[in-house]
Amino acid sequence: MESEETSKPLERPVEGKPFQADINASRKVAAAARKRTFVRAIEEWGTVKKACEITKVTRGTYKEWHARDWEFAGAVSEARFSFAESLEGLALERVTNPDKNRGSDVLLLGLLNANMPQKYRPQISMNEDSARELIIEWRKASQVVKKDVPVEEKELSAPVEQTLAEILTRRGNVPEKNEGR
C-alpha cells in the first residue's frame, strides 16, 4: 500500500526557478561569507557594533550565530585576542618611538584595560587595617582643606568602628582590636 507522500510525483521547478535546496545552499554560503567578514571586522575594529555595521547584520543575528555556531564563536574569540595584541603592539611602538605624533596614551591604556584586563587592569586588594587607615587619611585630608582645624590623628568614632566590625564579620573576617591606636 502506497502512502500519500510516495504516490505524489516529484514536482519540477518552474523554468528559471531553482529548487528550494539550491536556495538554502546559497543562503548558507552567503551566511558563511558574512561570518568571515564579521570575524575580520572584529579583528580590525574590536567591537561588535562596528562589525555589525560592516557586515550589515543585526546584533540579534550576531548573538544567534554566536550561540549556535561554536566555530564562529571561537573565531570571534580569536579575533578579539588578535585585536588586543594589536593594541599591545601599538603601545610598545609608542614606548620605543616616543617622539612620533600619536593619539591619546590614556585612551590606549583604557582599551588595553578593556581588552586584556588580566594583564593591564590594576589589581587592588584591601584588608581591614588598610580600610581603617584610609578613613583616617581621608579625615586628615579634609581637615587640611578646612585649614582652620589642626591636623591630628584621631581614632575612628565608635559608630564607624562598629560598622567596620559588622561588615568584616559578615565577610568572615573577625576584626582585631588594636589597643595601640
C-alpha positions as CSV (number, residue, x, y, z in Angstrom):
1,M,0.0,0.0,0.0
2,E,1.5,3.3,-1.0
3,S,1.4,6.3,1.3
4,E,0.3,9.7,0.2
5,E,3.8,11.0,0.1
6,T,5.2,8.3,-2.2
7,S,2.3,8.5,-4.6
8,K,2.8,12.1,-5.4
9,P,5.0,12.7,-8.4
10,L,8.1,14.9,-7.9
11,E,7.4,18.4,-8.8
12,R,9.7,20.0,-11.2
13,P,10.6,23.7,-10.7
14,V,9.2,26.3,-12.9
15,E,11.6,27.1,-15.7
16,G,14.2,29.6,-14.4
17,K,13.4,29.0,-10.7
18,P,15.8,26.9,-8.6
19,F,14.9,24.1,-6.2
20,Q,14.4,25.1,-2.5
21,A,17.5,23.1,-1.7
22,D,19.5,25.3,-4.0
23,I,18.2,28.4,-2.3
24,N,19.1,27.1,1.1
25,A,22.6,26.1,0.0
26,S,23.2,29.6,-1.5
27,R,21.9,31.2,1.8
28,K,24.4,29.0,3.8
29,V,27.2,30.1,1.5
30,A,26.2,33.8,1.9
31,A,25.9,33.4,5.7
32,A,29.4,31.8,5.9
33,A,30.9,34.7,3.9
34,R,29.2,37.2,6.2
35,K,30.5,35.4,9.2
36,R,34.1,35.5,7.8
37,T,33.7,39.2,7.1
38,F,32.3,39.8,10.6
39,V,35.3,38.0,12.2
40,R,37.8,40.1,10.1
41,A,35.9,43.3,11.2
42,I,36.2,42.2,14.9
43,E,39.9,41.6,14.4
44,E,40.4,45.1,12.8
45,W,38.0,47.2,14.8
46,G,37.5,45.3,18.1
47,T,33.8,46.0,18.5
48,V,30.6,44.1,17.7
49,K,28.8,47.3,16.8
50,K,31.4,48.1,14.1
51,A,31.4,44.5,12.8
52,C,27.6,44.6,12.5
53,E,27.7,47.8,10.6
54,I,30.4,46.5,8.2
55,T,28.6,43.2,7.5
56,K,25.1,44.7,7.7
57,V,23.8,42.2,10.2
58,T,21.9,43.0,13.4
59,R,23.2,42.4,16.9
60,G,20.5,39.8,17.2
61,T,21.9,37.9,14.2
62,Y,25.3,38.1,15.7
63,K,24.0,36.7,19.1
64,E,22.3,33.9,17.3
65,W,25.4,33.0,15.3
66,H,27.5,33.2,18.5
67,A,25.1,30.9,20.4
68,R,24.5,28.3,17.7
69,D,27.8,28.1,15.8
70,W,30.7,27.2,18.1
71,E,33.2,27.6,15.3
72,F,32.1,31.1,14.7
73,A,32.2,31.8,18.5
74,G,35.8,30.5,18.6
75,A,36.8,32.6,15.6
76,V,35.3,35.7,17.2
77,S,37.2,35.0,20.4
78,E,40.5,34.6,18.4
79,A,39.8,37.8,16.5
80,R,39.2,39.7,19.8
81,F,42.6,38.3,21.1
82,S,44.3,39.4,17.9
83,F,42.8,42.9,18.2
84,A,44.0,43.1,21.8
85,E,47.5,42.0,20.7
86,S,47.5,44.8,18.0
87,L,46.7,47.3,20.8
88,E,49.6,45.9,22.8
89,G,51.9,46.3,19.7
90,L,50.7,49.9,19.3
91,A,51.6,50.6,23.0
92,L,55.1,49.0,22.5
93,E,55.6,51.2,19.4
94,R,54.8,54.3,21.4
95,V,57.2,53.3,24.1
96,T,60.1,52.7,21.6
97,N,59.3,55.8,19.5
98,P,58.1,58.4,22.0
99,D,58.8,61.4,19.6
100,K,56.2,60.5,17.0
101,N,52.9,62.4,16.9
102,R,50.4,59.9,18.2
103,G,46.9,59.6,19.7
104,S,46.0,59.6,23.4
105,D,48.0,57.3,25.7
106,V,45.2,57.4,28.2
107,L,42.7,56.1,25.7
108,L,45.2,53.4,24.6
109,L,45.6,52.3,28.2
110,G,41.8,52.3,28.6
111,L,41.5,50.0,25.5
112,L,44.2,47.7,26.9
113,N,42.4,47.6,30.3
114,A,39.1,46.6,28.5
115,N,40.6,44.1,26.1
116,M,43.3,42.5,28.2
117,P,42.1,43.0,31.8
118,Q,44.1,40.1,33.1
119,K,47.3,41.9,32.1
120,Y,46.6,45.6,32.2
121,R,43.9,46.2,34.8
122,P,45.3,47.2,38.1
123,Q,44.7,44.7,40.8
124,I,43.8,46.2,44.2
125,S,43.0,44.3,47.4
126,M,42.3,45.9,50.7
127,N,42.3,44.4,54.2
128,E,40.5,45.8,57.2
129,D,43.6,47.7,58.5
130,S,44.2,49.5,55.3
131,A,40.5,50.4,55.2
132,R,40.8,51.9,58.7
133,E,44.0,53.8,57.7
134,L,42.3,55.1,54.5
135,I,39.4,56.5,56.5
136,I,41.9,58.2,58.9
137,E,43.8,59.7,55.9
138,W,40.6,61.0,54.4
139,R,39.8,62.7,57.6
140,K,43.3,64.3,57.7
141,A,42.9,65.5,54.2
142,S,39.5,67.0,54.9
143,Q,41.0,68.8,57.9
144,V,43.8,70.2,55.8
145,V,41.3,71.6,53.3
146,K,39.4,73.3,56.1
147,K,42.7,74.9,57.3
148,D,41.1,76.1,60.5
149,V,41.1,72.7,62.2
150,P,44.5,71.4,63.3
151,V,45.6,68.1,61.8
152,E,45.7,65.3,64.3
153,E,45.3,61.6,64.1
154,K,42.1,60.6,65.9
155,E,40.7,57.2,66.5
156,L,37.6,56.3,64.5
157,S,34.4,57.1,66.2
158,A,32.5,54.2,67.9
159,P,29.8,54.0,65.2
160,V,32.4,53.8,62.4
161,E,34.4,51.2,64.3
162,Q,31.1,49.2,64.9
163,T,30.1,49.5,61.3
164,L,33.5,48.3,60.1
165,A,33.4,45.4,62.6
166,E,29.9,44.4,61.3
167,I,31.0,44.4,57.7
168,L,34.1,42.4,58.4
169,T,32.2,39.9,60.5
170,R,29.7,39.4,57.7
171,R,32.6,38.8,55.2
172,G,34.0,36.2,57.6
173,N,36.9,38.4,58.9
174,V,36.9,38.9,62.6
175,P,38.2,42.4,63.4
176,E,41.2,42.6,65.6
177,K,41.3,45.1,68.5
178,N,44.3,47.4,68.2
179,E,45.0,48.8,71.7
180,G,48.0,50.7,70.5
181,R,46.0,53.2,68.3
